[in-house]
């Protein structure tokens, strides 16, 4: 499994934006809670300011490769299923800024990418831990 930093590097594929799509995710880009993508839509009086429009919520996983790959040819980095990382949930050693690793042991691994039942805001920064 990749470390959390390795996963993010591969997912971003050279971009510096939150998503490898270089724009806000929509339900056309990934499998997630598409009909309410950012969990904030109710805060907008004029919804035309939203970058991503509400779309399809598929309510289950879809076949791998159902969406466009990132610039390095990797599919499904955002959405569909969460991806486990080698790191355990815990503090990072801040003395290592290049390819940092998380805690070396613990009870829960970090996961990234978000799943079919997550909001778009969780597609990259989904680092909740799972056992």
Secondary structure as a PSIPRED ss2 file (coil, helix, strand):
# PSIPRED VFORMAT (PSIPRED V4.0)

   1 X C   1.000  0.000  0.000
   2 X C   1.000  0.000  0.000
   3 X C   1.000  0.000  0.000
   4 X H   0.000  1.000  0.000
   5 X H   0.000  1.000  0.000
   6 X H   0.000  1.000  0.000
   7 X H   0.000  1.000  0.000
   8 X H   0.000  1.000  0.000
   9 X H   0.000  1.000  0.000
  10 X H   0.000  1.000  0.000
  11 X H   0.000  1.000  0.000
  12 X H   0.000  1.000  0.000
  13 X C   1.000  0.000  0.000
  14 X C   1.000  0.000  0.000
  15 X C   1.000  0.000  0.000
  16 X C   1.000  0.000  0.000
  17 X C   1.000  0.000  0.000
  18 X C   1.000  0.000  0.000
  19 X C   1.000  0.000  0.000
  20 X C   1.000  0.000  0.000
  21 X C   1.000  0.000  0.000
  22 X C   1.000  0.000  0.000
  23 X C   1.000  0.000  0.000
  24 X C   1.000  0.000  0.000
  25 X C   1.000  0.000  0.000
  26 X C   1.000  0.000  0.000
  27 X C   1.000  0.000  0.000
  28 X C   1.000  0.000  0.000
  29 X C   1.000  0.000  0.000
  30 X C   1.000  0.000  0.000
  31 X E   0.000  0.000  1.000
  32 X C   1.000  0.000  0.000
  33 X C   1.000  0.000  0.000
  34 X H   0.000  1.000  0.000
  35 X H   0.000  1.000  0.000
  36 X H   0.000  1.000  0.000
  37 X C   1.000  0.000  0.000
  38 X C   1.000  0.000  0.000
  39 X C   1.000  0.000  0.000
  40 X C   1.000  0.000  0.000
  41 X H   0.000  1.000  0.000
  42 X H   0.000  1.000  0.000
  43 X H   0.000  1.000  0.000
  44 X C   1.000  0.000  0.000
  45 X C   1.000  0.000  0.000
  46 X C   1.000  0.000  0.000
  47 X H   0.000  1.000  0.000
  48 X H   0.000  1.000  0.000
  49 X H   0.000  1.000  0.000
  50 X C   1.000  0.000  0.000
  51 X C   1.000  0.000  0.000
  52 X C   1.000  0.000  0.000
  53 X C   1.000  0.000  0.000
  54 X C   1.000  0.000  0.000
  55 X C   1.000  0.000  0.000
  56 X C   1.000  0.000  0.000
  57 X C   1.000  0.000  0.000
  58 X C   1.000  0.000  0.000
  59 X C   1.000  0.000  0.000
  60 X C   1.000  0.000  0.000
  61 X C   1.000  0.000  0.000
  62 X C   1.000  0.000  0.000
  63 X C   1.000  0.000  0.000
  64 X C   1.000  0.000  0.000
  65 X C   1.000  0.000  0.000
  66 X C   1.000  0.000  0.000
  67 X C   1.000  0.000  0.000
  68 X C   1.000  0.000  0.000
  69 X C   1.000  0.000  0.000
  70 X C   1.000  0.000  0.000
  71 X C   1.000  0.000  0.000
  72 X C   1.000  0.000  0.000
  73 X C   1.000  0.000  0.000
  74 X C   1.000  0.000  0.000
  75 X C   1.000  0.000  0.000
  76 X C   1.000  0.000  0.000
  77 X C   1.000  0.000  0.000
  78 X C   1.000  0.000  0.000
  79 X E   0.000  0.000  1.000
  80 X C   1.000  0.000  0.000
  81 X C   1.000  0.000  0.000
  82 X C   1.000  0.000  0.000
  83 X E   0.000  0.000  1.000
  84 X E   0.000  0.000  1.000
  85 X E   0.000  0.000  1.000
  86 X E   0.000  0.000  1.000
  87 X E   0.000  0.000  1.000
  88 X E   0.000  0.000  1.000
  89 X C   1.000  0.000  0.000
  90 X C   1.000  0.000  0.000
  91 X C   1.000  0.000  0.000
  92 X C   1.000  0.000  0.000
  93 X C   1.000  0.000  0.000
  94 X C   1.000  0.000  0.000
  95 X C   1.000  0.000  0.000
  96 X C   1.000  0.000  0.000
  97 X C   1.000  0.000  0.000
  98 X C   1.000  0.000  0.000
  99 X C   1.000  0.000  0.000
 100 X C   1.000  0.000  0.000
 101 X C   1.000  0.000  0.000
 102 X C   1.000  0.000  0.000
 103 X E   0.000  0.000  1.000
 104 X C   1.000  0.000  0.000
 105 X C   1.000  0.000  0.000
 106 X C   1.000  0.000  0.000
 107 X C   1.000  0.000  0.000
 108 X C   1.000  0.000  0.000
 109 X E   0.000  0.000  1.000
 110 X E   0.000  0.000  1.000
 111 X E   0.000  0.000  1.000
 112 X E   0.000  0.000  1.000
 113 X C   1.000  0.000  0.000
 114 X C   1.000  0.000  0.000
 115 X C   1.000  0.000  0.000
 116 X C   1.000  0.000  0.000
 117 X C   1.000  0.000  0.000
 118 X C   1.000  0.000  0.000
 119 X C   1.000  0.000  0.000
 120 X H   0.000  1.000  0.000
 121 X H   0.000  1.000  0.000
 122 X H   0.000  1.000  0.000
 123 X C   1.000  0.000  0.000
 124 X C   1.000  0.000  0.000
 125 X C   1.000  0.000  0.000
 126 X C   1.000  0.000  0.000
 127 X C   1.000  0.000  0.000
 128 X C   1.000  0.000  0.000
 129 X E   0.000  0.000  1.000
 130 X E   0.000  0.000  1.000
 131 X C   1.000  0.000  0.000
